[in-house]
Amino acid sequence: MSGAYDSSSLLLPDVIAQHGRWRAGRAALVCGDQHRSWAEFDAATCRVANGLATLGLGRGARLAVLMGNSAEMVEVLFGAARAGVSVVPINLSVTDAAVAAMLADCGAAAIVASGACRKARRFSRTCSSPRRGSRQRSTCRPARRNASAAK
């Protein structure tokens, strides 16, 4: 194939960054009336990855996610992947006791919750804390658009 590249060694963050450059203005994510272009999605996942690193979360850390289906949830999931953080999705329809048990069992260092998720406030102390001074180096930057790329 002419113009092809070897994609066998690409990781998910590489693919998102490439699409952020090559298809910057095209739709990457549509969730109801929420739309994100590839450039916006790339930037949002970088913000999440950098935020997690600032909290001291890096490879091997666990992040509990209490969010409904939304564009923001997808950004958190892919941003965590960029940071090497494992996501523990928590079902919003279970009882408070079940949420507490899941959080206690999963070893999450932090919780990300949507503003509408009031359950998270009750369980925020359940998470183990990252070690003080354990800030991870944040290295994720949104891709710059390739000027020669076709729209």
C-alpha positions as CSV (number, residue, x, y, z in Angstrom):
1,M,0.0,0.0,0.0
2,S,1.4,3.3,-0.9
3,G,1.4,6.0,1.8
4,A,0.6,3.4,4.4
5,Y,2.3,3.2,7.8
6,D,3.0,0.4,10.2
7,S,0.1,0.6,12.7
8,S,1.1,-2.6,14.5
9,S,3.1,-0.8,17.2
10,L,0.6,2.0,17.8
11,L,-1.0,2.3,21.2
12,L,-4.4,3.8,21.8
13,P,-3.0,7.3,22.8
14,D,-1.1,7.3,19.5
15,V,-4.2,6.6,17.5
16,I,-6.1,9.4,19.2
17,A,-3.3,11.8,18.6
18,Q,-3.0,10.8,15.0
19,H,-6.7,11.4,14.4
20,G,-6.4,14.7,16.3
21,R,-3.9,15.7,13.6
22,W,-5.3,14.1,10.5
23,R,-9.0,14.5,11.1
24,A,-9.0,17.5,13.4
25,G,-12.4,18.9,12.4
26,R,-14.2,15.7,11.8
27,A,-16.6,14.1,14.4
28,A,-14.9,11.8,16.8
29,L,-17.7,11.4,19.4
30,V,-21.4,12.0,19.2
31,C,-23.5,11.4,22.3
32,G,-27.0,12.8,22.1
33,D,-26.6,16.5,21.4
34,Q,-22.9,16.5,22.5
35,H,-20.4,16.5,19.7
36,R,-16.6,16.4,19.8
37,S,-14.2,16.8,16.9
38,W,-11.0,14.7,16.9
39,A,-9.0,17.8,17.9
40,E,-11.4,18.4,20.8
41,F,-11.4,14.8,21.9
42,D,-7.6,14.6,21.7
43,A,-7.3,17.8,23.9
44,A,-9.9,16.5,26.4
45,T,-8.2,13.2,26.8
46,C,-4.9,14.9,27.4
47,R,-6.5,17.2,30.0
48,V,-7.8,14.1,31.8
49,A,-4.4,12.3,31.6
50,N,-2.6,15.3,32.8
51,G,-5.1,15.8,35.7
52,L,-4.7,12.3,36.8
53,A,-0.9,12.7,36.7
54,T,-1.2,15.8,38.8
55,L,-3.1,13.8,41.4
56,G,-0.3,11.3,41.5
57,L,-2.1,8.6,39.5
58,G,0.0,6.8,36.9
59,R,0.5,3.4,35.5
60,G,-1.1,0.7,37.6
61,A,-3.3,3.1,39.6
62,R,-7.0,2.5,39.7
63,L,-9.7,5.1,39.1
64,A,-13.3,4.6,40.1
65,V,-15.8,6.2,37.6
66,L,-19.3,7.0,38.7
67,M,-20.8,8.7,35.6
68,G,-23.8,8.1,33.4
69,N,-23.3,7.6,29.7
70,S,-22.0,10.9,28.3
71,A,-19.3,12.4,26.1
72,E,-17.5,13.3,29.3
73,M,-17.4,9.7,30.5
74,V,-15.8,8.6,27.2
75,E,-13.2,11.4,27.6
76,V,-12.4,10.1,31.1
77,L,-12.1,6.5,30.0
78,F,-9.8,7.4,27.1
79,G,-7.9,9.9,29.2
80,A,-7.3,7.3,31.9
81,A,-6.0,4.9,29.2
82,R,-3.6,7.6,28.0
83,A,-2.3,7.9,31.6
84,G,-2.0,4.2,32.0
85,V,-4.6,4.3,34.8
86,S,-7.0,1.3,35.1
87,V,-10.7,2.3,35.2
88,V,-13.2,0.7,37.5
89,P,-16.6,1.6,36.2
90,I,-19.2,1.6,39.0
91,N,-22.8,0.9,38.1
92,L,-25.0,3.9,39.1
93,S,-28.1,1.8,39.6
94,V,-26.9,-0.3,42.5
95,T,-27.4,0.4,46.2
96,D,-25.2,2.5,48.3
97,A,-24.0,-0.6,50.2
98,A,-23.0,-2.2,46.9
99,V,-21.1,1.0,45.8
100,A,-19.3,1.0,49.1
101,A,-18.3,-2.7,48.7
102,M,-17.1,-2.2,45.2
103,L,-15.0,0.8,46.1
104,A,-13.5,-1.0,49.2
105,D,-12.7,-4.0,47.0
106,C,-11.3,-2.3,43.9
107,G,-8.5,-0.3,45.6
108,A,-9.3,2.9,43.7
109,A,-7.0,5.8,44.5
110,A,-9.6,8.3,43.3
111,I,-13.1,8.7,42.1
112,V,-14.3,10.7,39.1
113,A,-18.1,11.4,39.1
114,S,-20.5,13.4,37.1
115,G,-22.0,16.4,38.9
116,A,-25.3,14.6,38.9
117,C,-23.9,11.7,40.8
118,R,-24.5,12.5,44.4
119,K,-23.4,9.0,45.5
120,A,-19.8,9.9,45.0
121,R,-19.8,12.4,47.8
122,R,-20.7,9.7,50.3
123,F,-17.8,7.4,49.3
124,S,-15.0,9.8,48.5
125,R,-13.1,8.8,51.7
126,T,-13.3,5.1,50.7
127,C,-10.5,5.5,48.2
128,S,-6.9,5.0,49.1
129,S,-4.8,8.1,48.6
130,P,-1.9,8.5,46.3
131,R,1.4,8.9,48.3
132,R,2.2,12.5,49.1
133,G,4.7,13.9,46.7
134,S,4.0,11.2,44.2
135,R,3.0,13.5,41.4
136,Q,3.4,11.8,38.1
137,R,5.1,13.7,35.3
138,S,2.4,15.0,32.9
139,T,3.5,14.6,29.4
140,C,0.4,14.5,27.3
141,R,-0.1,17.3,24.8
142,P,-2.8,17.6,22.2
143,A,-1.6,16.9,18.8
144,R,-1.0,19.7,16.4
145,R,-3.0,19.6,13.3
146,N,-1.0,18.6,10.2
147,A,-1.4,21.5,7.9
148,S,-1.2,19.3,4.8
149,A,-3.8,16.9,6.0
150,A,-7.1,16.9,4.1
151,K,-10.2,17.9,5.9
